[in-house]
Amino acid sequence: RISAADARERHWAIEAEGRPIGNCALMPHATQAQAGFGIIIGDKTAWGMGYGAAALQEVLRIAFAEMRLHRVHLTVFPENERGRRCYAKCGFREEGHQREAFCKRDQWHDVISMAILRSEWEAMR
């Protein structure tokens, strides 16, 4: 379903040196010019090498230049400092802290909402 020509969601594998290290996705809203974003670099040997930022920058180019979206948003756990730095480096701004908004393994966790607007992305280019 995700590879169908009419699929709204966009999913990508992230590769480094010919091997898969993670994946990311852009999930456009049905009626608004915005999308949610998610990413994971599952190969811990690839952490801290800039692959996540490079993938995110390409996804933002697709979102804003090709899809003409207005806004891309995401949520991140407060303790994921590496991810938060990456998102900030790519132009995302923190918009809010949601208390106990995500349940994982029967435990509630806070999440931080972040987003970037097309005008902010254009200003960074």
N, C-alpha and C positions, 0 to 999 in steps of 0.2 A: 504494500500500500504506500509506503513512504517514497518509493521510486516511481510511482505512477506519474504520468505527464501532468495530470491535473491536481497533484498533491499540493496543498498549501504549505505544509511544513517542509523545511529543508534540513537535511541531515548530511553531515560530512564525517568521514574518517580523517584523523590527523595522523600523518606519517612523518617519520624522520629517518633519513638514511635507509629508505626502502622498507621500513618496518612500521606496523601500526603501533601508535603510542596512546591513542585516545580518540575521542569523538566530540562533536558539538552539534547543536541544532538551533534553528531559528523557528519559532512558532508564531506566525502572524495571527493577529486578532481578526476575527471574521468581518467586522464592520469598521474598525478603526485602523488608521495608518500607523500601527505600532506592532511590536512583536516581543515575545519573551525570548530569552537566550539561555542556553545551558551548555556547559562544557565540562569535560573530565579528561585529565591526563592520567590515565591509569598506570602507566609505566613510570614508576618512581625514579628510575635512572634518568628519565628525561625531564624531571622537575628542575626548575631554575635555569633552564637553557634558552628561554624565550619562545618556545614552541607555542605555548598557550597564547601569548600576546600576539604572535604572528598570525595564528589562526583567527583570533578575535578581530584583529585589524582587517583581515580579508572578509570576514563575515560582515563587519560594519560597512565596508565598501559595497558589498552586495546589497545590504539592507538599505543604505541611503542613496547610493548612486544608481543602482539597477532597479530595485524594488520601489524606490522613492518613498520609503517609510519616514515617518516623522520622529519616532521614538523607539528605542530598544531598551528593555528593562530586564532585570534579573534579581534573584535573591541569593544571598551568601550567608553562611554561618559566621558569626562574629569571630570565632577562633581561627577561621581560615584567612590568616593575615597575608599569606602568599597570594591567594586569589584576590583579596581586596586590593592589594598593591597593584596587581596586574590590571584589574578593572579601572582603577584610578589612573594608571599610566595610559590607558587607552581612552580616557576621557569620561568615564562614568563618574557620576556624583552620587553620594549617599543621599537618600531621600527620607529614610525613616528606619526605625528599629522596631520590629514587631516582636512582642514578647510571647514566648511559647506558641509560635505559629506553625511549627512543623513537628510532627510526631515520627520518630525513628526508633525502631526496636522498643516500643512501649515507653519511650521517654520523650518529653516535650523539649524543644529547642527554640531559642530565639533565632530570628533571621534579620538581616539587614537588607533593605531594598535599595537598589542602585539603578540609575538610568542615564542614558545619553540621548540628547536631541540632535536632529540632523544639523541644526545651526551650530551646535557645539563641535560636532565632528568636522563640519566644513571649516570652522575657524582654526582647527588643529592642523589642517592640511596645508 
